[in-house]
Amino acid sequence: MLKYIIEKELRDMISSTKFVVTFAICAVLILLAFYTGAQNYRVSQSQYQAAKTENLRQLEGLTDWIMVRNFRIFLPPEPLAALVTGISNDIGRSVTVQGRGELATQDSRFSDEPVFAVFRFLDLDFIFQIVLSLFAILFAYDAINGEKERGTLRLTFANAVPRAQYILGKIIGSFLALAVPVLLAILLGCLLLPLLGVHLNGDEWLRLGLMIFAGLLYFGVFLMLAVFISSLTHRTSSSFLLLLVIWIFSVLIIPRTAVLLAGRAVDVPSVDEIASQKNRLRSQLWSEDRKKMSEFKPTQNGDPQTMVSEFNKFMSEAADEREKKMNELASRLNEDRHNKQAVQEKLAFGLARLSPAAAFSMATTNLAGTSMDMKAHFLSEAQAYQKTYAEFMQSKTGMNIGGGAMVFRMRSGDGEEDVEKPIDAKELPEFNYAGLPLDRVVGAALPDLGILALFNLLFFAGAFVAFLRYDLR
Amino acid sequence: METTSTNEAVTNHAVNSPSQSRAMLAADNLTKRYEDGVLALDHVTFEVNQGHIYAMLGGNGAGKTTTINLFLNFIEPTEGEARINGIVTHKEPLRAKEKIAFVSENVMLYPNFTALQNLDFFARLGGQTGYSKDDYREVLLRVGLQEEAHNKRLKGFSKGMRQKCGIAIAILKDAPAILLDEPTSGLDPKAGFEFIRLLESLRDEGKAILMSTHDIFRARDIADTIGIMNQGRIVMQSQKSDIAGEDLEKLYMKYMAGYMEQVN
């Protein structure tokens, strides 16, 4: 019996013009998302390579490592960000490393190319979250009450059909009819990825598989919800209206309201406020050091090289002292901000998870490595690199130059200019960005996958119970 | 006329009470009061044997569809019971439904399916999995649906064509009892005539048929037993032979008026 109902549901949906048109659009959108994602990835790759080359080119001609300033490291494009962009286009893609001090990301894709910020990229997150959830509603809002309005429900239940099997068959049949064509389009897109220049490794394929699984769970949530609402109402117009309202709240209102409420509930000092406090201390420390610099007296042996060396040592020690004080304040302010931000984010995400759309978005961005963790991870990798960079500079210059130093050019008295060898920029340690590890991204996505599964279960149970009590007349 | 009172206002013309025989379809003091207090069916008792057609006559709200809904277990009785081949419908609905086919007033099948696909699905639901396409075609031709329509989608079918598909589904189920809810309503005279002839052939095959209708003349033409219903009660129940010489329309009006007077 279950088999006949599933078959009927599949055939009924697939044979409708609505289905053909809708899924033609859907397939085009999915393939377009894969294509534009791959194109963006290739553009980002070439921009990344060009920026790295230019960064090293700027060091050409320098003859002393002490002259190296503003060395930049870059965030390499993530292949999966091509499919779920997350915050990848909003955060800075480079960090200037000086050897000491705080790091900040700069030059986001959207700040460089604001037109893309106005018309955001079409990605799988958008297609699932907006388009496919609407399709699920469009096809299932009349799953039960539509059969009642048409009169087929009476005819069906004039036979020995158990209600439980009927609702189960309806849900399975609808899910298969709608999910299989979506999956086929996605699989086709996946096959095209290598041809479009996006090469995923084993971990990334696994993450992509989990992203598609999250998409199916999310799709299932709206399908079950539609069947549930359809089993609670007797008119298709009522269920459609109700589902549309729920969709608007779930996809558009709840996530934004959650962030707004969390922002109101937890007051996080702004970056500008913190920067202002740091600048005040920095100015104060500089003015103190300037006074010390004016009082600086070298040992009286008259050797200029020794004098420069003593001065640089003095400057380095002063910079270390300043940095120590700055770091103390910065770490206190940053920790305070970080803690408050963590509470705010926890609250915002907790509230937002009332919406399956938010849970889906968080799951997929975590799996794609383009979640909120992306920026923090890039900065943490940059911090680690800064230590290596500082050690390298120490070995080359004898000091950590991040605090500033004076360079004196000494010329011999015979009028011939010293021939100085340029530095070899390739000696600089390379920044090898390691993306978020698989266990961390999967671990971060699991709670949201669980929430989506729970929504499925709840709405399935709701549809099941509501239909067992449904008035078949 | 012999009269047996099954409730105060009923005139029963030599119709067996359910307790006396094992009929294919039996309503025994069948009562339905809805949650809002409306008494839709009030101690209705009748039976339909194999090879017989029972026509329930009555106006809107008389209780005809409620009776059918109780036989199909779409609602549960407040009192009494409906039985199909001795099986109490609200106690063993699935077993009872194996013995019954149903044709509604306005047969609505799946519009995206062809006639053959609709027949295939409902035949399987009815437990008949051994039919071939030729069997479906044969039944469709029997009910008068032209061959060129067999592979067409239902969305373009007229009401008469859909009714033919509905009766084809009932035939395919091959159940011993058939329920028909206003089956000729809205059909043109030719289609109505063909439909009645088809019911006669089904009766001749031994099916027990319970039909609700507004159509006094068709009821008189085909029914073996006629029950006139008003306000949830059967106010007259008679064998066709007992009222052969009478004007059924006058009888209908008389019982309706008489009952109304009694009620008032």
Interface residues (C-beta under 8 A of the other chain):
Chain A: M1 Y4 E7 K8 R11 D12 S15 S16 R150 G151 T152 R154 L155 T156 F157 A158 N159 A160 V161 P162 D471 L472 R473
Chain B: N69 L72 F74 I75 P93 L94 R95 K97 E98 I100 A101 F102 S104 N106 V107 M108 L109 Y110 P111 N112 F113 Q117 F121 F122 R124 L125 G126 G127 G166 I169 K173 L179
